[in-house]
Amino acid sequence: MRHEAAPRSCVALYWDFENLHAALVDERAGEGAYAKPDARFRVQEPLVDVAAIVAFAAGLGPLAINRAYANWQYLGRYRDALLQGAIDLVQMFPPGAAAKNGADIRLCLDALEDATRLGHVGTVVVVGGDSDFMPLSHKLKAAGVTLVGIGARANTNRHWAASCHEFRYYETLATARAADDADATVSLPSSPLLGSST
């Protein structure tokens, strides 16, 4: 039996994954730390709470698209979280050490094409803090698509955030999920019989 989604009821989630990861690295190691070649072009430790963002986006409606753009050769330690989130990975090989914006451009093209081609996508969620996403914001809003942005507090461009219908800071989503996880943890009362010897 095929389930037909209501018109414009579905959500498309697009990640500028390295943008968010870089912001969290800089938050820990100091501004500009991730941009250094010896830091950027090596295996990265996972910092992004992938599940928190997926849960937020899924709360907006059925997820029709969940796609992330990055140079995945250095982000392999996110493997389990990415698989758990059922994320479609798009490999972006930078043409040079100083190359940037490749993920932004590809993300914008895909998001605009998907939103205008797929009639069931009514909400687009973009994970990234760059002002480069502002033209996408204008086009999506003109097409009648709701735009939600997510970005790290320290590196999100305020004009990009203001151009979205709704904007959430990553830190707020991650903190809320951690609190929910803590609330869900049930501690069993200790039993006087446990560990006792007779």
Backbone as a printed PyTorch tensor [residue, N CA C, xyz], in Angstrom:
tensor([[[  0.8390,  -1.1770,   0.0000],
         [  0.0000,   0.0000,   0.0000],
         [  0.8860,   1.2430,   0.0000]],

        [[  0.6490,   2.1310,  -0.9130],
         [  1.4610,   3.3360,  -1.0390],
         [  0.8460,   4.4670,  -0.2200]],

        [[  1.6930,   5.1300,   0.5710],
         [  1.2200,   6.2490,   1.3820],
         [  1.4550,   7.5440,   0.6190]],

        [[  0.4020,   8.2820,   0.3740],
         [  0.5220,   9.5670,  -0.3230],
         [  0.6450,  10.6890,   0.7000]],

        [[  1.7250,  11.4390,   0.6400],
         [  1.8880,  12.5790,   1.5370],
         [  0.9880,  13.7130,   1.0770]],

        [[  0.4900,  14.4510,   2.0400],
         [ -0.3150,  15.6180,   1.7050],
         [  0.5590,  16.6290,   0.9790]],

        [[ -0.0460,  17.4280,   0.0800],
         [  0.7560,  18.4150,  -0.6480],
         [  1.5380,  19.3200,   0.3030]],

        [[  2.8220,  19.4720,   0.0270],
         [  3.7020,  20.3630,   0.7850],
         [  3.7900,  20.0320,   2.2710]],

        [[  3.5950,  18.7680,   2.6430],
         [  3.6420,  18.4020,   4.0600],
         [  5.0090,  17.8920,   4.5050]],

        [[  5.8770,  17.6020,   3.5520],
         [  7.1500,  16.9610,   3.8850],
         [  8.2850,  17.9680,   4.0860]],

        [[  9.3400,  17.4560,   4.7230],
         [ 10.5000,  18.2740,   5.0910],
         [ 11.7300,  17.7790,   4.3360]],

        [[ 12.5350,  18.7100,   3.8600],
         [ 13.8240,  18.3920,   3.2490],
         [ 14.9180,  19.0200,   4.1030]],

        [[ 15.8360,  18.1840,   4.5630],
         [ 16.9110,  18.6240,   5.4560],
         [ 18.2350,  18.5660,   4.7060]],

        [[ 18.9310,  19.7000,   4.6600],
         [ 20.2190,  19.8120,   3.9590],
         [ 21.2760,  20.3060,   4.9440]],

        [[ 22.3850,  19.6070,   5.0040],
         [ 23.4660,  19.9220,   5.9350],
         [ 24.7010,  20.4310,   5.1980]],

        [[ 25.1700,  21.6140,   5.5520],
         [ 26.5420,  22.0060,   5.2250],
         [ 27.3430,  21.4850,   6.4130]],

        [[ 27.6270,  20.1950,   6.3880],
         [ 28.0860,  19.4930,   7.5890],
         [ 29.4000,  20.0440,   8.1160]],

        [[ 30.3200,  20.2780,   7.2190],
         [ 31.6410,  20.7470,   7.6600],
         [ 31.5620,  22.1360,   8.2810]],

        [[ 30.6030,  22.9470,   7.8380],
         [ 30.4140,  24.2780,   8.4110],
         [ 30.1000,  24.1830,   9.8990]],

        [[ 29.1770,  23.3030,  10.2510],
         [ 28.8050,  23.1450,  11.6530],
         [ 29.9310,  22.5030,  12.4490]],

        [[ 30.5420,  21.4750,  11.8910],
         [ 31.6540,  20.8120,  12.5830],
         [ 32.7920,  21.8090,  12.8440]],

        [[ 33.1210,  22.6070,  11.8390],
         [ 34.2000,  23.5920,  11.9790],
         [ 33.8990,  24.5960,  13.0830]],

        [[ 32.6440,  25.0270,  13.1690],
         [ 32.2590,  25.9870,  14.2060],
         [ 32.4650,  25.3950,  15.5950]],

        [[ 32.1590,  24.1110,  15.7520],
         [ 32.3230,  23.4710,  17.0570],
         [ 33.7990,  23.2390,  17.3890]],

        [[ 34.6190,  22.9590,  16.3610],
         [ 36.0650,  22.8530,  16.5820],
         [ 36.6160,  24.1930,  17.0420]],

        [[ 36.2220,  25.2690,  16.3560],
         [ 36.7040,  26.6080,  16.7220],
         [ 36.2550,  26.9990,  18.1250]],

        [[ 35.0670,  26.5670,  18.5000],
         [ 34.5620,  26.8720,  19.8390],
         [ 35.4460,  26.2230,  20.9010]],

        [[ 35.9440,  25.0300,  20.6080],
         [ 36.7990,  24.3130,  21.5620],
         [ 38.2500,  24.7830,  21.5260]],

        [[ 38.7740,  24.9930,  20.3170],
         [ 40.2190,  25.2240,  20.1630],
         [ 40.5810,  26.6720,  19.8570]],

        [[ 39.6090,  27.5420,  19.7030],
         [ 39.8830,  28.9370,  19.3880],
         [ 39.5390,  29.2680,  17.9510]],

        [[ 39.1490,  30.5230,  17.7350],
         [ 38.7130,  30.9580,  16.4060],
         [ 39.8070,  30.7300,  15.3620]],

        [[ 39.4120,  30.1550,  14.2360],
         [ 40.3380,  29.8960,  13.1460],
         [ 41.1050,  28.5910,  13.2700]],

        [[ 40.8760,  27.8320,  14.3330],
         [ 41.6270,  26.5900,  14.5480],
         [ 41.3660,  25.5770,  13.4450]],

        [[ 40.1160,  25.4560,  13.0020],
         [ 39.7840,  24.4440,  12.0030],
         [ 40.3500,  24.7770,  10.6300]],

        [[ 40.5060,  26.0540,  10.3260],
         [ 40.9660,  26.4840,   9.0000],
         [ 42.4250,  26.1320,   8.7420]],

        [[ 43.1900,  25.8610,   9.7910],
         [ 44.5950,  25.5120,   9.6030],
         [ 44.7010,  24.1510,   8.9180]],

        [[ 45.5140,  24.0450,   7.8440],
         [ 45.6030,  22.7730,   7.0940],
         [ 45.9370,  21.5720,   7.9660]],

        [[ 46.8020,  21.7570,   8.9730],
         [ 47.1640,  20.6070,   9.8020],
         [ 46.0100,  20.1800,  10.7050]],

        [[ 45.0300,  21.0370,  10.8860],
         [ 43.8550,  20.6760,  11.6790],
         [ 42.7310,  20.1650,  10.7930]],

        [[ 42.5270,  20.8040,   9.6600],
         [ 41.3930,  20.4870,   8.7890],
         [ 41.5660,  19.1810,   8.0320]],

        [[ 42.7720,  18.9450,   7.5160],
         [ 42.9970,  17.7880,   6.6600],
         [ 43.5640,  16.6100,   7.4500]],

        [[ 42.8040,  16.2200,   8.4730],
         [ 43.1240,  15.0290,   9.2590],
         [ 41.8180,  14.4680,   9.8020]],

        [[ 41.8520,  13.2720,  10.3070],
         [ 40.6480,  12.6360,  10.8370],
         [ 40.0980,  13.4640,  11.9920]],

        [[ 38.8020,  13.7390,  11.9280],
         [ 38.1540,  14.6110,  12.9030],
         [ 37.4250,  13.8150,  13.9810]],

        [[ 37.4430,  14.3430,  15.1920],
         [ 36.6640,  13.7580,  16.2820],
         [ 35.2210,  14.2340,  16.1570]],

        [[ 34.2450,  13.3700,  16.3800],
         [ 32.8330,  13.7790,  16.2750],
         [ 32.4510,  14.7910,  17.3560]],

        [[ 31.8540,  15.8850,  16.9360],
         [ 31.3890,  16.9180,  17.8580],
         [ 29.9100,  17.2400,  17.6650]],

        [[ 29.3920,  17.0210,  16.4630],
         [ 28.0120,  17.3830,  16.1390],
         [ 27.0550,  16.3200,  16.6770]],

        [[ 26.0210,  16.7600,  17.3840],
         [ 24.9550,  15.8570,  17.8310],
         [ 23.9740,  15.7160,  16.6670]],

        [[ 24.2580,  14.7480,  15.8130],
         [ 23.4700,  14.5350,  14.6020],
         [ 22.0170,  14.2390,  14.9430]],

        [[ 21.8000,  13.4030,  15.9460],
         [ 20.4430,  12.9760,  16.3070],
         [ 19.5700,  14.1500,  16.7490]],

        [[ 20.1620,  15.1480,  17.3860],
         [ 19.3810,  16.3060,  17.8560],
         [ 18.7910,  17.0700,  16.6770]],

        [[ 19.5660,  17.2210,  15.6110],
         [ 19.0930,  17.9610,  14.4370],
         [ 18.0730,  17.1390,  13.6610]],

        [[ 18.3430,  15.8430,  13.4970],
         [ 17.3950,  14.9840,  12.7870],
         [ 16.0550,  14.9550,  13.5240]],

        [[ 16.0910,  14.8580,  14.8500],
         [ 14.8580,  14.8230,  15.6390],
         [ 14.0800,  16.1260,  15.4920]],

        [[ 14.7830,  17.2470,  15.4940],
         [ 14.1040,  18.5390,  15.3310],
         [ 13.4310,  18.6210,  13.9640]],

        [[ 14.1650,  18.2640,  12.9130],
         [ 13.6070,  18.3420,  11.5570],
         [ 12.4290,  17.3880,  11.3950]],

        [[ 12.5510,  16.1830,  11.9460],
         [ 11.4600,  15.2100,  11.8540],
         [ 10.2240,  15.6750,  12.6120]],

        [[ 10.4140,  16.5310,  13.6010],
         [  9.2900,  17.0950,  14.3400],
         [  8.4930,  18.1100,  13.5370]],

        [[  9.0550,  18.5600,  12.4130],
         [  8.3670,  19.5250,  11.5530],
         [  7.4800,  18.8480,  10.5220]],

        [[  7.6710,  17.5460,  10.3260],
         [  6.9000,  16.7910,   9.3410],
         [  7.7110,  15.6160,   8.8610]],

        [[  7.1230,  14.7690,   8.0000],
         [  7.8680,  13.6040,   7.4940],
         [  9.1030,  14.0360,   6.7060]],

        [[ 10.2340,  13.3940,   7.0060],
         [ 11.4820,  13.7240,   6.3070],
         [ 11.5040,  13.0490,   4.9470]],

        [[ 11.4570,  13.8400,   3.8970],
         [ 11.5230,  13.3080,   2.5300],
         [ 12.9630,  13.2590,   2.0350]],

        [[ 13.7820,  14.2160,   2.4830],
         [ 15.1850,  14.3130,   2.0630],
         [ 16.0100,  14.6230,   3.3000]],

        [[ 17.1320,  13.9140,   3.4360],
         [ 18.0610,  14.1610,   4.5390],
         [ 19.4560,  13.9910,   3.9500]],

        [[ 20.0450,  15.0970,   3.5000],
         [ 21.2670,  15.0380,   2.6890],
         [ 22.3360,  15.9550,   3.2790]],

        [[ 23.5570,  15.4230,   3.3740],
         [ 24.6540,  16.2000,   3.9630],
         [ 25.8380,  16.2630,   3.0060]],

        [[ 26.4680,  17.4340,   2.9440],
         [ 27.5590,  17.7200,   2.0130],
         [ 28.8360,  17.9740,   2.8140]],

        [[ 29.9090,  17.2710,   2.4550],
         [ 31.1880,  17.4660,   3.1420],
         [ 32.2580,  16.6570,   2.4340]],

        [[ 33.5000,  16.8850,   2.8440],
         [ 34.6020,  16.0320,   2.4340],
         [ 34.6760,  14.9200,   3.4840]],

        [[ 33.9940,  13.8230,   3.2170],
         [ 33.7820,  12.7830,   4.2220],
         [ 35.0300,  11.9710,   4.5440]],

        [[ 36.0940,  12.1190,   3.7680],
         [ 37.2910,  11.3180,   4.0290],
         [ 37.8900,  11.6180,   5.4040]],

        [[ 37.6090,  12.8020,   5.9540],
         [ 38.1390,  13.1510,   7.2770],
         [ 37.0750,  13.0730,   8.3750]],

        [[ 35.8520,  12.7570,   8.0160],
         [ 34.7490,  12.7600,   8.9810],
         [ 34.1730,  11.3580,   9.2070]],

        [[ 34.9970,  10.3450,   8.9660],
         [ 34.5530,   8.9570,   9.0660],
         [ 34.1090,   8.5350,  10.4540]],

        [[ 34.5750,   9.2320,  11.4810],
         [ 34.1880,   8.8460,  12.8400],
         [ 32.7430,   9.2150,  13.1710]],

        [[ 32.1040,   9.9350,  12.2540],
         [ 30.6680,  10.2050,  12.3930],
         [ 29.8200,   9.0610,  11.8240]],

        [[ 30.4660,   8.0190,  11.3390],
         [ 29.7860,   6.9570,  10.5940],
         [ 28.5150,   6.4580,  11.2710]],

        [[ 28.6100,   6.0430,  12.5190],
         [ 27.4450,   5.4610,  13.1980],
         [ 26.3050,   6.4620,  13.3240]],

        [[ 26.6260,   7.6920,  13.6970],
         [ 25.5840,   8.7140,  13.8510],
         [ 24.9190,   9.0270,  12.5160]],

        [[ 25.7030,   9.0590,  11.4480],
         [ 25.1590,   9.3460,  10.1190],
         [ 24.2680,   8.2080,   9.6310]],

        [[ 24.6960,   6.9690,   9.8770],
         [ 23.8810,   5.8230,   9.5110],
         [ 22.5900,   5.7910,  10.3250]],

        [[ 22.7020,   6.0760,  11.6070],
         [ 21.5340,   6.0960,  12.4870],
         [ 20.5340,   7.1540,  12.0300]],

        [[ 21.0340,   8.2650,  11.5060],
         [ 20.1670,   9.3450,  11.0370],
         [ 19.6600,   9.1500,   9.6200]],

        [[ 20.0740,   8.0640,   8.9630],
         [ 19.6610,   7.7660,   7.5790],
         [ 19.9510,   8.9390,   6.6500]],

        [[ 21.1780,   9.4560,   6.7370],
         [ 21.5750,  10.6340,   5.9770],
         [ 22.2350,  10.2260,   4.6660]],

        [[ 21.8110,  10.8660,   3.5820],
         [ 22.3870,  10.6780,   2.2530],
         [ 23.6340,  11.5560,   2.1720]],

        [[ 24.8040,  10.9440,   2.0170],
         [ 26.0640,  11.6850,   2.0440],
         [ 26.5050,  12.0630,   0.6370]],

        [[ 26.8340,  13.3320,   0.4560],
         [ 27.3580,  13.8310,  -0.8160],
         [ 28.8200,  14.1980,  -0.5950]],

        [[ 29.7130,  13.5090,  -1.3180],
         [ 31.1470,  13.7400,  -1.1780],
         [ 31.5640,  14.9840,  -1.9510]],

        [[ 32.2150,  15.8990,  -1.2550],
         [ 32.7350,  17.1200,  -1.8660],
         [ 34.2580,  17.0940,  -1.7630]],

        [[ 34.9370,  16.8560,  -2.8770],
         [ 36.3920,  16.9070,  -2.8750],
         [ 36.8190,  18.3390,  -3.1790]],

        [[ 37.4900,  19.0100,  -2.2400],
         [ 37.9280,  20.3800,  -2.5180],
         [ 39.0220,  20.3810,  -3.5740]],

        [[ 38.9500,  21.2920,  -4.5620],
         [ 39.9760,  21.3060,  -5.6140],
         [ 41.3230,  21.8450,  -5.1490]],

        [[ 41.3820,  22.4120,  -3.9380],
         [ 42.6460,  22.9230,  -3.4150],
         [ 42.5140,  23.1890,  -1.9370]],

        [[ 43.6240,  23.4310,  -1.2780],
         [ 43.6130,  23.6260,   0.1750],
         [ 42.7920,  24.8270,   0.5870]],

        [[ 42.7540,  25.8520,  -0.2700],
         [ 42.0310,  27.0740,   0.0850],
         [ 40.6130,  27.0930,  -0.4690]],

        [[ 40.2160,  26.0370,  -1.1660],
         [ 38.8900,  26.0190,  -1.7980],
         [ 37.7900,  26.0430,  -0.7550]],

        [[ 36.7430,  26.8280,  -1.0480],
         [ 35.6030,  26.8940,  -0.1500],
         [ 34.3390,  27.1270,  -0.9670]],

        [[ 33.2190,  26.9930,  -0.3140],
         [ 31.8910,  27.2590,  -0.8940],
         [ 31.3710,  26.1700,  -1.8170]],

        [[ 32.1440,  25.1250,  -2.0800],
         [ 31.6490,  24.0610,  -2.9500],
         [ 30.4030,  23.4080,  -2.3860]],

        [[ 30.4140,  23.1260,  -1.0940],
         [ 29.2470,  22.5060,  -0.4490],
         [ 28.0710,  23.4680,  -0.4460]],

        [[ 28.3350,  24.7440,  -0.1920],
         [ 27.2580,  25.7510,  -0.1700],
         [ 26.5400,  25.8120,  -1.5140]],

        [[ 27.3290,  25.8780,  -2.5720],
         [ 26.7490,  26.0190,  -3.9160],
         [ 25.9400,  24.7860,  -4.2830]],

        [[ 26.5150,  23.6150,  -4.0530],
         [ 25.8050,  22.3700,  -4.3800],
         [ 24.5300,  22.2360,  -3.5470]],

        [[ 24.6170,  22.5600,  -2.2630],
         [ 23.4540,  22.4970,  -1.3780],
         [ 22.3450,  23.4130,  -1.8910]],

        [[ 22.6930,  24.6370,  -2.2340],
         [ 21.6940,  25.6060,  -2.7090],
         [ 21.0200,  25.1320,  -3.9970]],

        [[ 21.8260,  24.6360,  -4.9360],
         [ 21.2620,  24.1490,  -6.2000],
         [ 20.3040,  22.9810,  -5.9590]],

        [[ 20.7320,  22.0360,  -5.1270],
         [ 19.8920,  20.8700,  -4.8470],
         [ 18.6120,  21.2580,  -4.1190]],

        [[ 18.7330,  22.1100,  -3.1180],
         [ 17.5580,  22.5000,  -2.3250],
         [ 16.5340,  23.2250,  -3.1900]],

        [[ 16.9970,  24.1230,  -4.0380],
         [ 16.0720,  24.8680,  -4.8940],
         [ 15.4220,  23.9510,  -5.9220]],

        [[ 16.2260,  23.0750,  -6.5200],
         [ 15.6750,  22.1460,  -7.5010],
         [ 14.6490,  21.2130,  -6.8540]],

        [[ 14.9910,  20.6530,  -5.7060],
         [ 14.0830,  19.7220,  -5.0250],
         [ 12.7830,  20.4010,  -4.6140]],

        [[ 12.8880,  21.6110,  -4.0650],
         [ 11.6960,  22.3050,  -3.5700],
         [ 10.7540,  22.6950,  -4.6960]],

        [[ 11.2980,  23.0080,  -5.8580],
         [ 10.4390,  23.4080,  -6.9770],
         [  9.9510,  22.2020,  -7.7890]],

        [[ 10.6980,  21.0990,  -7.7460],
         [ 10.3400,  19.9080,  -8.5200],
         [  9.4310,  18.9600,  -7.7480]],

        [[  9.6020,  18.9060,  -6.4380],
         [  8.8650,  17.9520,  -5.6160],
         [  7.7330,  18.6680,  -4.8800]],

        [[  6.5210,  18.4300,  -5.3040],
         [  5.3730,  19.1430,  -4.7440],
         [  5.0420,  18.8110,  -3.3090]],

        [[  5.6020,  17.7250,  -2.7830],
         [  5.2960,  17.3500,  -1.4030],
         [  6.2380,  17.9970,  -0.3910]],

        [[  7.2960,  18.6910,  -0.8470],
         [  8.2280,  19.3550,   0.0670],
         [  7.7370,  20.7710,   0.3430]],

        [[  7.3520,  21.0090,   1.5780],
         [  6.8530,  22.3310,   1.9620],
         [  7.7650,  23.0720,   2.9150]],

        [[  8.7020,  22.3430,   3.5440],
         [  9.6390,  22.9520,   4.4920],
         [ 11.0470,  22.5020,   4.1540]],

        [[ 11.9490,  23.4600,   4.0630],
         [ 13.3610,  23.1740,   3.8500],
         [ 14.1200,  23.6170,   5.0940]],

        [[ 14.9450,  22.6970,   5.6150],
         [ 15.8000,  22.9980,   6.7640],
         [ 17.2360,  23.0010,   6.2810]],

        [[ 17.9400,  24.1020,   6.5170],
         [ 19.3420,  24.2230,   6.1040],
         [ 20.2060,  24.3380,   7.3500]],

        [[ 21.1570,  23.4150,   7.4740],
         [ 22.1130,  23.4410,   8.5790],
         [ 23.3730,  24.1150,   8.0830]],

        [[ 23.6300,  25.3040,   8.5680],
         [ 24.7960,  26.0840,   8.1550],
         [ 24.5870,  27.5330,   8.5160]],

        [[ 25.6740,  28.2360,   8.7600],
         [ 25.5520,  29.6040,   9.2320],
         [ 25.9960,  30.6800,   8.2680]],

        [[ 26.2920,  30.3140,   7.0150],
         [ 26.8810,  31.2630,   6.0650],
         [ 25.8710,  32.2230,   5.4490]],

        [[ 26.3200,  33.4320,   5.1970],
         [ 25.4930,  34.4040,   4.4830],
         [ 25.2830,  33.9790,   3.0270]],

        [[ 26.1000,  33.0210,   2.5470],
         [ 25.9530,  32.5100,   1.1810],
         [ 24.5850,  31.8930,   0.9400]],

        [[ 23.8770,  31.5360,   2.0020],
         [ 22.5590,  30.9140,   1.8520],
         [ 21.4230,  31.9260,   1.6730]],

        [[ 21.7150,  33.2060,   1.7450],
         [ 20.6520,  34.2110,   1.6490],
         [ 19.9280,  34.2020,   0.3020]],

        [[ 20.6200,  34.0650,  -0.8310],
         [ 19.8730,  33.9750,  -2.1020],
         [ 18.9300,  32.7830,  -2.1350]],

        [[ 19.3320,  31.6680,  -1.5360],
         [ 18.4570,  30.5030,  -1.4450],
         [ 17.2110,  30.8490,  -0.6370]],

        [[ 17.4020,  31.5770,   0.4380],
         [ 16.2750,  32.0040,   1.2690],
         [ 15.2630,  32.7930,   0.4470]],

        [[ 15.7290,  33.7480,  -0.3370],
         [ 14.8220,  34.5740,  -1.1450],
         [ 14.0530,  33.7280,  -2.1560]],

        [[ 14.7460,  32.7970,  -2.8070],
         [ 14.0990,  31.9610,  -3.8300],
         [ 13.0740,  31.0080,  -3.2200]],

        [[ 13.4290,  30.3880,  -2.1030],
         [ 12.5080,  29.4450,  -1.4660],
         [ 11.2540,  30.1510,  -0.9570]],

        [[ 11.4480,  31.3090,  -0.3450],
         [ 10.2850,  32.0470,   0.1630],
         [  9.3890,  32.5050,  -0.9810]],

        [[  9.9930,  32.9080,  -2.0920],
         [  9.2060,  33.3200,  -3.2560],
         [  8.4130,  32.1480,  -3.8270]],

        [[  8.9430,  30.9150,  -3.6590],
         [  8.2610,  29.7160,  -4.1490],
         [  7.2160,  29.1980,  -3.1670]],

        [[  7.0600,  29.8900,  -2.0240],
         [  6.0640,  29.4800,  -1.0390],
         [  6.5060,  28.3520,  -0.1280]],

        [[  7.8150,  28.1350,  -0.0370],
         [  8.3680,  27.0760,   0.8020],
         [  8.8410,  27.6900,   2.1190]],

        [[  8.5330,  27.0390,   3.2290],
         [  8.9680,  27.5000,   4.5470],
         [ 10.4380,  27.1370,   4.7370]],

        [[ 11.2270,  28.0930,   5.1990],
         [ 12.6630,  27.8900,   5.3900],
         [ 13.0070,  27.9770,   6.8720]],

        [[ 13.6690,  26.9380,   7.3620],
         [ 14.1490,  26.9050,   8.7410],
         [ 15.6640,  26.7560,   8.6960]],

        [[ 16.3710,  27.6080,   9.4050],
         [ 17.8290,  27.5370,   9.4580],
         [ 18.2990,  27.0230,  10.8000]],

        [[ 19.4500,  26.3600,  10.7880],
         [ 20.1020,  25.8890,  12.0130],
         [ 21.5830,  26.2100,  11.8800]],

        [[ 22.1540,  26.8300,  12.9000],
         [ 23.5730,  27.1420,  12.8440],
         [ 24.1560,  27.3060,  14.2290]],

        [[ 25.4830,  27.2100,  14.3090],
         [ 26.1750,  27.4250,  15.5780],
         [ 26.1360,  28.9120,  15.9200]],

        [[ 25.9510,  29.2000,  17.1810],
         [ 25.7890,  30.5860,  17.6210],
         [ 26.9750,  31.4620,  17.2360]],

        [[ 28.1940,  30.9330,  17.3660],
         [ 29.3890,  31.7550,  17.1630],
         [ 29.6440,  32.1170,  15.7120]],

        [[ 29.2300,  31.2760,  14.7550],
         [ 29.6050,  31.5690,  13.3710],
         [ 28.4160,  31.7830,  12.4380]],

        [[ 27.2190,  31.9860,  12.9800],
         [ 26.0550,  32.2130,  12.1260],
         [ 25.9390,  33.6880,  11.7670]],

        [[ 25.8240,  33.9450,  10.4790],
         [ 25.6340,  35.3030,   9.9990],
         [ 24.2350,  35.7750,  10.3730]],

        [[ 24.1360,  36.9230,  11.0160],
         [ 22.8470,  37.3790,  11.5410],
         [ 21.8530,  37.7050,  10.4270]],

        [[ 22.3390,  38.1180,   9.2600],
         [ 21.4320,  38.4260,   8.1500],
         [ 20.8260,  37.1410,   7.5820]],

        [[ 21.6430,  36.0840,   7.5230],
         [ 21.1260,  34.7880,   7.0860],
         [ 20.0620,  34.2970,   8.0680]],

        [[ 20.3510,  34.3800,   9.3490],
         [ 19.3830,  33.9360,  10.3640],
         [ 18.0750,  34.7080,  10.2410]],

        [[ 18.1790,  36.0200,  10.0320],
         [ 16.9730,  36.8620,   9.9320],
         [ 16.1950,  36.5890,   8.6460]],

        [[ 16.8620,  36.0510,   7.6270],
         [ 16.1770,  35.8090,   6.3520],
         [ 15.3260,  34.5400,   6.3700]],

        [[ 15.4840,  33.7100,   7.3950],
         [ 14.7120,  32.4670,   7.4970],
         [ 13.3460,  32.7400,   8.1320]],

        [[ 12.3760,  31.8910,   7.8340],
         [ 11.0970,  31.9850,   8.5390],
         [ 11.3010,  31.7020,  10.0220]],

        [[ 12.1930,  30.7690,  10.2980],
         [ 12.5120,  30.3770,  11.6760],
         [ 13.9780,  29.9960,  11.7070]],

        [[ 14.6650,  30.3400,  12.7950],
         [ 16.0710,  29.9760,  12.9390],
         [ 16.2980,  29.4190,  14.3310]],

        [[ 17.0290,  28.3020,  14.3990],
         [ 17.3680,  27.6830,  15.6790],
         [ 18.8820,  27.5710,  15.7980]],

        [[ 19.3770,  27.9050,  16.9770],
         [ 20.8050,  27.7040,  17.2150],
         [ 21.0640,  26.2490,  17.5780]],

        [[ 22.1250,  25.7050,  17.0040],
         [ 22.4800,  24.3060,  17.2330],
         [ 22.5990,  24.0070,  18.7270]],

        [[ 23.2410,  24.9030,  19.4630],
         [ 23.4850,  24.6640,  20.8840],
         [ 22.1770,  24.4640,  21.6540]],

        [[ 21.1350,  25.1980,  21.2640],
         [ 19.8320,  25.0600,  21.9140],
         [ 19.2400,  23.6810,  21.6540]],

        [[ 19.3400,  23.2060,  20.4140],
         [ 18.8190,  21.8850,  20.0610],
         [ 19.5860,  20.7810,  20.7770]],

        [[ 20.9170,  20.8900,  20.8200],
         [ 21.7380,  19.8660,  21.4660],
         [ 21.4860,  19.8280,  22.9700]],

        [[ 21.3320,  21.0040,  23.5830],
         [ 21.0750,  21.0650,  25.0200],
         [ 19.7070,  20.4790,  25.3500]],

        [[ 18.7110,  20.7900,  24.5130],
         [ 17.3600,  20.2620,  24.7420],
         [ 17.3530,  18.7450,  24.6250]],

        [[ 18.0850,  18.2070,  23.6680],
         [ 18.1290,  16.7440,  23.5160],
         [ 18.8310,  16.1050,  24.6980]],

        [[ 19.9170,  16.7240,  25.1710],
         [ 20.6340,  16.1760,  26.3300],
         [ 19.7250,  16.1670,  27.5590]],

        [[ 18.9250,  17.2270,  27.7060],
         [ 17.9900,  17.2930,  28.8380],
         [ 16.9130,  16.2270,  28.7180]],

        [[ 16.4120,  16.0170,  27.4810],
         [ 15.4050,  14.9760,  27.2530],
         [ 15.9690,  13.5900,  27.5740]],

        [[ 17.2290,  13.3660,  27.1640],
         [ 17.8670,  12.0750,  27.4370],
         [ 18.0230,  11.8600,  28.9430]],

        [[ 18.3680,  12.9390,  29.6560],
         [ 18.5290,  12.8340,  31.1050],
         [ 17.1940,  12.5320,  31.7780]],

        [[ 16.1150,  13.1770,  31.2770],
         [ 14.7770,  12.9370,  31.8300],
         [ 14.3140,  11.5140,  31.5600]],

        [[ 14.7510,  10.9530,  30.4260],
         [ 14.3110,   9.6170,  30.0430],
         [ 15.0480,   8.5220,  30.8060]],

        [[ 16.1640,   8.8800,  31.4290],
         [ 16.9300,   7.8990,  32.1770],
         [ 16.2080,   7.5950,  33.4850]],

        [[ 15.9010,   6.3510,  33.6630],
         [ 15.1940,   5.9420,  34.8730],
         [ 16.1830,   5.2280,  35.7810]],

        [[ 16.3350,   5.7310,  36.9820],
         [ 17.2070,   5.0380,  37.9190],
         [ 16.3610,   4.1550,  38.8260]],

        [[ 16.7600,   2.9380,  38.9180],
         [ 16.0210,   1.9820,  39.7160],
         [ 16.3660,   2.1760,  41.1950]],

        [[ 15.3540,   2.0610,  42.0620],
         [ 15.6560,   2.1750,  43.4990],
         [ 16.5550,   1.0160,  43.9350]],

        [[ 17.4420,   1.3140,  44.8400],
         [ 18.3310,   0.2480,  45.2950],
         [ 17.5540,  -0.7270,  46.1770]],

        [[ 17.8790,  -1.9640,  46.0290],
         [ 17.2000,  -2.9950,  46.8060],
         [ 18.0920,  -3.4640,  47.9270]],

        [[ 17.5510,  -3.6110,  49.1100],
         [ 18.3870,  -4.0830,  50.2220],
         [ 18.8890,  -5.5050,  50.0120]],

        [[ 18.2310,  -6.2430,  49.0550],
         [ 18.6350,  -7.6210,  48.8110],
         [ 19.8020,  -7.7190,  47.8460]],

        [[ 19.9980,  -6.6670,  47.0120],
         [ 21.0770,  -6.7350,  46.0160],
         [ 22.4320,  -6.6580,  46.7220]],

        [[ 23.2600,  -7.5870,  46.3870],
         [ 24.6170,  -7.5570,  46.9120],
         [ 24.7380,  -8.0830,  48.3420]],

        [[ 23.6350,  -8.5220,  48.9300],
         [ 23.7270,  -9.0080,  50.2980],
         [ 24.0910, -10.4830,  50.2900]],

        [[ 24.8380, -10.9000,  51.2660],
         [ 25.1860, -12.3100,  51.3570],
         [ 24.3890, -12.9630,  52.4710]],

        [[ 23.9970, -14.1980,  52.2610],
         [ 23.2220, -14.8960,  53.2890],
         [ 24.0410, -16.0430,  53.8480]]])
